[in-house]
Amino acid sequence: MHTETEARPTGEAGAAGAARRKLLSVAEHTIEIVSDAGEGAQKCGQIFGAVSAKMGNGVWTVEIIPAEIQPPPRVPDGASGYRIRIGSQPVTNWGDATTLAVAFNEQVLLARHRLDALAPDAVLLVEDKWATDEDPDIRAAWESAMAELSGREYRIVPVPMEQQCLTLVDNPRKGKNMFALGMLAYIYDRDMDRVREQIAYAFRKKSEEIYRSNVALLELGYAWAGEHLDFRIEVAPAPSSGALVVMNGNEALGLGAIASGMELCAMYPITPATSVSHYLSEVFERFGGIVHQAEDEIAAVGVAIGASYAGKVAFTITSGPGLALKTEFLGLAVMTEMPLVVVNVQRGGPSTGLPTKVEQSDLLAALFGQTGDAPHVIIAPATIEECFHVMVTARRIAEAFRAVVIVLSDANLATGVTPFARPKPDVRWQAEPLDLSPVPDGQKAYQWDPRTGLSPRVIPGRPGGMYTVTGLSHDEGSKVAYSSGVHQHSSAMRSRKLAVLQSLLSPPPVYGESKGDLLIVGWGSTKGAIEEAVDRARADGLQVSSTHLRFLSPLEPGLKKIFKRFRKVMTVEINYSDEPGEPFITDENRRRGQLSLLLRSSTLVDVDCWTRVPGEPLRPGSIVEAIRSQLHYLHHSPRGGNQS
Amino acid sequence: MTLHSGHLPVLELNAEDYEYEMSDYEGARARWCPGCGDHSILTAVQRLLAAEQLAPENTVFVSGIGCSSRLPHYLKTYGFHGIHGRALPIATGIRLHRPDLTVFVVMGDGDCTSIGAGHWVHAMRYNLDLVVMLLDNGIYGLTKQQTSPTTPQGFRSNTQPRGSWLPPLNPLQIALGVTNASFVAQTAEWVPAHLYATLRAARQHRGLSFVRILQRCPIYSSAVYLEAVQHPANIRMLVHDDGVVVHELDKIYTNQVAHDPHDLDAARRIAGATDRVNLGVLFRDGSKPRYEETRRVPPRTQAERVALIDAELDRYAI
């Protein structure tokens, strides 16, 4: 797959070592920087990722986050860091395993090893000061870690990071990350001017002195690597594809909200959604908007509903536990047909669950969490680019359909960073200025079109309206009504809107051949990993395709027709399902993946599922394995397949 | 706005000349029980709206759930009958987005002091320009006689049939304890002149005016305010030029105390006194910061926003 040639010295320190070294040309590489919390590994990774994107590589980065803010040093649980997958093509997911890691101590490296995060032949650059530490326990820990790591074909390169840094600074804990960045810049031949530029941006709020010290450490790392490493790695840039921007999914959600013309974000802090509000709090006011940090999750959605009622559609952002608290208010918004956008950046659950980790397990809660019949829209962006555009779509649907729209993102999109086509903001994306003209004579509060259930919205300030909206069941005039037939009719009107919305959607495209043995169905952030897995499986001759749903409520049309062209249909999701064959699990009592449950009920096709809750994004390699085992079963079991 | 009979002919009607009358604010026919104190409050509110000449289309009444929260249905203004305990967040959203609207909040004691107590405390602190009415009958009425936080100790209800276990919560003390509280008053629906004057003072205050209105429920808690209703001597009128003075009541309510509503310490002492029922403005301070003003940002046109987003995208460009 990769080629090894003799390196031509390039870059600043290229000639320094002058020794013969191998140049490894690869289509992609996955790099990790891991440290104790607070040692700056994330900043190092962010800068490396940004520079790689600017140099034209496909890039996907993810954070490695410990659960605690300041876990004790040198413990595997405390591993904190950043993982960057770079490629010669656009990179759509975090990939399978790390091929080169820089670790600030052997314990955090051990954590990554134990999580199976490292490729069997990974290169591991590890701070070596612990090997000779004065504390015998630390020396013993180093020895035992090295013994454990030696079970694989890793190439371990001890690096005297701290000793080197001490030649420039007094506190190497604060500078090691820049030394590491310098090493990586050398190994991957990064443009040092761009690296310095990115450092200047990352430390823009700090003093000039800090910038200079960081650049000195960067250059030291670069020079050290040039003298001591016998390899470099080349990942050619991706073909240029027009103007790009690079950001994480939460920044994209925030910018998308601004582009949609919404002007009020009401929220309560919750991981991993909060960084949307961090971003918005910094910039929103310049755009005429505000972030209101409410006293609790319930108030946050209430404020958004009040704001929407009075004017432009507002939004609230939350994660699973917060969505649970907002439930009653969502019912009120549905009943009063109040346009509202609710962003749920999902995390692992139930309860506090895995607050910093990815999961796609709020689909059913988002869809069915409200009491009574509460039809509303659910959209799940599949990429970071879609996180931007989904906000514009959500606002428009909320407004046009007088509907609640829940946007389901997740921690993978929230913290992943990748380049995408630069959006071209358009005035038509934005809400219209408020219409305060008199309400036409005789117009009712809910002037339902009997075919579509749609009705014009009236906001306070319009003479002639003066309706009182209510969460009680009501007729067209918003009059509380208990008479038989009214609730039936109003329920139908609220529900009909979803069918009307579905009639405007197109069937989802199929990735790969439009028929075959196996169709994978996904939703949300797994698109990149699923499609990469499909590519690999198809390259091996397997008849597998995939399709990816953005609309979960209403479901996109034409699914049954698509499903019927495959022998087997299976969802791939990051939520829990029982494994067939486990004790007590039968076909009848098996609890299935959340999307598969929906698809089974709406298509009556025996949609299977393969789901995992590892607390990390799915790896394309593990999806390929799932595909293989499904197809093996399909071809070798007399009852294989579900379409016969 | 509807043209009132006997008023100017349609063709000459000019919104600026039009004078609203109480009947312009009449919505659906009130369906509270006969003798319910809420009727009196509805009338006082309609009188206030007419006195203040508030355009019905620019006025919003927000309520929670309970008997009192039906009030918006009985007015011809915009109304939002929300969910239990959550009227204040809705009102907050309205004010943040539309400071041009006049917003009233109507809550019962369950709404405000129990399920929505958190919102109550924080709304007082935000100090948005709202008139917040707590219609306190000391009982859950709509759900048929359960103990509320303001139910007197020992009072028998369906949930505490051997008498309420706890001493009642004092809403005035809580309101006066919140940082940035700017207006706290107490009145009673059976003293309509005082009720009206207090609501008027609340409306004219800039900031969140919290008005606890003692309100009789003739069905489930008729005894709660009986002593005060029957014996005016049990009422202490707080009077001050910056508070509420209703001279027509002087002969009935002879127990009058001059109280300067700018004196917070005195207000807290009065709020804690249990010997008599205090009616009047306990505290007011129009200089407290108002959240909708603190958070005001310059508006942007669609075109301005597009240009700004484009500039923002430059930050992320590669």
Interface residues (C-beta under 8 A of the other chain):
Chain A: A50 A53 K54 A243 L244 V245 V246 M247 E251 L255 I258 A259 G261 E263 L264 A266 V283 E285 R286 F287 G288 G289 I290 H292 A294 E295 D296 I298 A299 A300 V301 G302 V303 A304 I305 G306 A307 S308 Y309 A310 G311 K312 A314 E328 F329 G331 L332 T336 P419 R422 P423 P425 D426 V427 Q430 P433 P460 G461 R462 P463 G464 G465 M466 Y467 T468 V469 T470 G471 L472 K479 V480
Chain B: M1 G27 A28 A55 P56 E57 N58 V60 F61 V62 I65 P72 H73 L75 K76 T77 Y78 G79 F80 H81 G82 I83 R86 L88 P89 I90 A91 T92 G93 I94 R95 L96 H97 R98 D100 L101 G118 H119 V121 H122 R295 V297 P298 P299 R300 Q302 A303 R305 V306 L308 I309 D310 E312 L313 Y316 A317 I318
